Amino acid sequence: MPSIDIQDFHYAYPPLGRDEPEWVLRGVDLTVEAGSCVGVMGPTGVGKSTLCQAIVGIVPQLTGGIVRGRVTVLGMEARSTSVADLAQRVGMVFQDSESQLFNLTVEEEVAFGPENCGLPPEEIGDRVDWALATVGLIDDRHRSPYELSGGEKQRLAIAAVLSMSPEVLVLDEPTAHLDPRGKREIQSLVAGMARDSGRTIFVVEQDADWLAELVDRVVVLSGGRVALVGPPESILGDPETLLGLGVGPPQLSELAASLNRRLGTGFGFTRLDEAARQLKEDLAGAR
Amino acid sequence: MHAEAQSGTGLRLEAVDLTFAYPDRPPALSRVNLSVERGQYLALLGQNGAGKTTLAKHFNGLLRPSSGQVLVGGREAEGQGIGELAHQVGYVFQNPDHQIFAGTTREEIAFGPRNQGLTKAEIDERVDESLEAFGLVDQADMPPAMLGYGTRRKVALASVLAMRPEALILDEPTSGLDRRSVIELMVMLANYNHRGRTVIVITHDVRLVADYIPQCAVLQNGTLVAQGPARTVLSQADLIASTGLSLPPVGRLAQRVGMPDAELPLDVASFCMAYRSMRGMGMERDA
């Protein structure tokens, strides 16, 4: 059974005044297998965040608006299962994750979710320790969330969701507003979670070079629908198509295309290891 | 773009032994010497907290030095009022909501020119040109606060450019923008600069600088650690690493295939050139 099953999903936010409803999503079809890591790309305004929020039930339960089609997560229909019930198995870190933080200490922030599920105290303590260790904040448990750096705040927001032990984790542009150091912290954390846990990860991201290293499948949204879906090597390895859809390709796949054009080579790579391997082989051949 | 058709004269910006400390804090800037020539296009590069924004805010009088001097157009900024500086040095905030306040997009853009004492006809002309140039004609009578994030960024930029400042400073203008919007923005800035005006972009994105910006200055912990042509400054891999910034993917690939650290290519075109000569040398050795 897929973790996330989206069928012909349409959504329009509540219209302002007497305007016609404006459809943000116009027939999204997508299935995500349990335990896989899927990266979602698309230009601004294409409905990436809306889709994330539909998976955790916020759209349409808290936003209103008009829905057609269905989103099923772990066998639960997202629009008719309460957001609170969904949140116990499906976690989401918002684009503006700082707005998710509101407790006085790092530890309280992470304990908040499990406490509200009425878990026994020992269980809560174990989960907090594990979540903080996973994101590398175990020594910061008594600090205030507000004195953390950008990368640390984002890691804390992830820990606060992880402590619910969700089977599905939705991340909406987790590195968009971080500096290079923060970005590296989050990238290696998410890569570790994708490798180890068997958890399904659904991550919206503009950094194609990072997605190329991380995900099993890439989805590109355009015009409120899924325009492309497939393994990263084929989707991200076609820079021209991506640019046509308003999505930035990995710099390495642009490089491969450019080298092929100028030098007549036959390179095809999207990831650093693969690129280094192919270039070294080519250089050895040239010598 | 009609609005930019008239050439500017540019403005020289200079910091001399500039030190600045917020009350009861260690200095955010220590003895910074930076000169940005008339009509120069410069990236101010560094990690979060390096002092980039603090330095830039001295050029439009939002901050005043604790010691040292700031010169705008050869005159000490200290003696010029914020209003006077604002006409010469346009500043676009990282967060558009820090500057957007008017009831309509048209009003937002008209605010600056009106404060410059232009006639109604001149104001209308500039507003129409800006709306056109930024593709905001359809949003002219909408409240800017209700527009999407990417569009609010455009309104913020359009309202500063409508004053046609001789120097323009933008704080992290590309964060959160998709690839197409980044390209549009960078083309617009290049045009603005080609008319002889000074442009400073604050960023932590080495790839952006390598791809688009000719000059660069690097700040680390409040100290200026490098300034010069971007190609020369950025190709020092050890400097980039020591400031916590990230090399673009092609730079990391260049390291992996053994290109010399002191002259790493950081964009696709220069990688292709370096690779061609690396390959050619191998063949010559054989022959």
Interface residues (C-beta under 8 A of the other chain):
Chain A: G42 P43 T44 G45 S149 G150 E173 A176 H177 D179 P180 R181 G182 K183 R184 Q206 D209 L243 G246 V247 G248 P250 Q251 L252 E254 L255 S258 L259 R262 L263 L272 A275 A276 L279 K280 D282 L283 A286 R287
Chain B: Q47 N48 G148 Y149 G150 S175 G176 L177 D178 R179 R180 S181 V182 H204 D205 V206 R207 G244 L245 S246 P248 P249 V250 R252 L253 R256 V257 V268 A269 F271 C272 Y275 R276 M278 R279 G282 M283 R285 D286
